[in-house]
Amino acid sequence: MNFFTILLGTHNRDKVREIREIMSSMPSVRILSADDVPNVPDVVEDGDTIESNAVKKATEIAKTTGYLTLSDDTGLFVDALDGAPGVMAARFAGEGCSYRDNHLKMLDSMKNKEDRAARFQTVVALAGPEGLIGTARGSVEGQITDEERGENGFGYDAVFEAVETGRTFGEMSESDKHDISHRGRAFRNILPLIRELIQQ
């Protein structure tokens, strides 16, 4: 089988594992991570939106490495916190913070809040060495729980309850989470564009 190679512009092993599972419906596509390729630049995510961060990462990494590159960025938008942490979701508790630091800060920030509505949004950008090819978006509505629930997943998974299931991502199996998650939807939405490239 001839493989069509795509580089994921991330060193985050949790994210790489999740994306590989999501894209397993395309066995002819070989997925590399930033750990598999030398000289992948460490792109500073300083954009005001998740879309600008995703595009910046994909285009800079593709230009530097020569690989067709997929990069994504995710934000968690909480109504009672005026949309925070938003694009700063990964650094909500400060630079160098852990997943647990972030979701414990979230639980503390939401104490005594009646409105617990929140949504995850992901933007995926696909770029080649010549520049941006396209983007796709995925989102999921939910609410912030009062306490941690479930031991699966990563990030805010144990404190984000999806409206569609009444369960947190931390309480779901990987396949159940992928079916409805923001990242799962965004990557499935980019697949038609990848298929077009494969057929060229």
N, C-alpha and C positions, 0 to 999 in steps of 0.2 A: 504493500500500500504506500502510495506517495502522500506524505504529510504536508499540510499547509501550516506553517509555523506562525504563531502569534506570541508576542512577549507581553506578559502582565507587568505593568509598571509599578510593582510593589514588592517589598521585602516581607510584608506581613504574612506569615505562614498560615494563620487562621483564615485570612481573606483568600489566599491562593487555593487552599484546600476547598473552600466554599465555592469559588468560581469554577474550579475544575469539575466539581460535582454538578454544578448548574449547566456547564457546557458539555457534559458527557454525552449528550444527544448527537454530538458531532465528532465521531471517532476519528475522522480523517484530519482533524485539527490537532496539532501538537501544541500544547500550552507550556511555555517556559515562564519561570518567575525571574525576578531581578537577581536572585541568587544564582541562577544558572548561566548568566551572561556577564562577562567582564565589562568594567567601565560604565555601568549604568549610573547616570548622574543622580545625585540626591537633590531632587527638585524641591525648592521651598514653596510650600502651599500658602501663598500670601494673598490669594484672591478674595474678593468680597462675596463670591457665590461659589456653590459647589461646582457649577458648570465651568466657571473660569479656572478653578483648580484642576479639574479633570482634564480639560483641554490643554492647559499648560504642561501638566505631567506627560500626557500622551505625546504631544508634539515635540517636546524637548528630548524625551527618551528615544523616540523614533529617529529623530535627526542625529542624535549622538551614536546610537547603536546600529542603525540601518535596518532594524526590525520593524515589521508591522506591530504596532503597540496598542494595547487596550489599557486605559487607566480609568479609575473611577474615584469619585469623592462622594461622601455621604454626610448628610446633616440630620440632626434631630431637632425638630421645631416644636416647642412646648408652648401652648397658648397662654397659660398662667404666668409664664416667664417672658412674655412679649416676644416669643419666637426663639429665645435662647434654649440651648447653646448654639443652635443653628450650625453654621459652617465651622464653628469651633468645637464641635461635639467630641472629637478625639482628644482635645486639650482642655476640656471643661474644668478639670481640677488643677490645671497648670502644666507647664512643660515637663515632660518626663513622667507624667502620672500613669498609673496602671488602669486597666479596665475597671477594677474594683473601686479605685479612688473616684473615678468618674461617676459610677452609678450610685455610690454612697453619697456623693455630693448632690446628685440629682434627688435622691430620696430626702435628704435634708432640706434642699431648696423647696421641695413640694410639701413640706409639713403644713398641715392645716389648710391646704388649698382644696377648694371644692371642685373647681374646674381642672380636671387632670388630662384633658384632651391633648394629644400629641401626634405627630406624624414623622415617619422616616422618609427621606427622599434621597435617591441616588441618581447621579448622572454618570454615564459611561461615555468616554470619548475614544474613538478609533482614529489612529493617525499612522501615516507612513512617513518615510524620510522626506517626502516632498511637502508634507503638511497634513492638516486635519482632513479626515475623510467624512466623519459624521459623528453625531451624538445620539444617545437614547436616554430616556428617563424612566424611573420606576418609583412608586410611592406606596405606602401602606398607612392606613389610619389606625390609631390605637389610643391607649392612655397609660399614664405612668402609675404603677401600682404603689401600694402603701408599704410593701416590703419585697424583698427578693423572693422570687419563685422560680424554681427549676435550676438545674445545674449544667444544662447544655449550652452550647453557643459561646459567645464572647461579647465584649463591649457592654451595651445596655440590655442585652437579651433577657436577663433575669428580672428586669423592672419595666419592660415594655410589653403590655398586653394588647394583642391584635384584636381589633373589633370583630373580624371575621371568624375567629375561633374561640374567643374568650379565654385564651391561654397566652402566657408569655412565650416569647421565642425560646426562653430557657427551658420551658416545659415541653417543647416540641422536638420531634426527631429532626435530623438534618433535612430529610426529604420533605417533611411537612412544612418546615420553615421555608425551604426554597420555593415551594409552590406559591406562597403568598408574599414573600419578603420583598422589600424595596430593591435589594440587590438582585434577587432572582428575576424580578420583573424587568429591571433595567437591562440585564445581560440577555434575557430572552428577546427583548425589543431590539437589541443590536444584531442578533443572529441573522436576520434577513440581509443586512448589509454585508456581513461576512460571507454569506452564501453567494451573493452577487460577485464578490471578489474572487471566490474560488472558481466560479464558472467562467470567468473572463479568460 
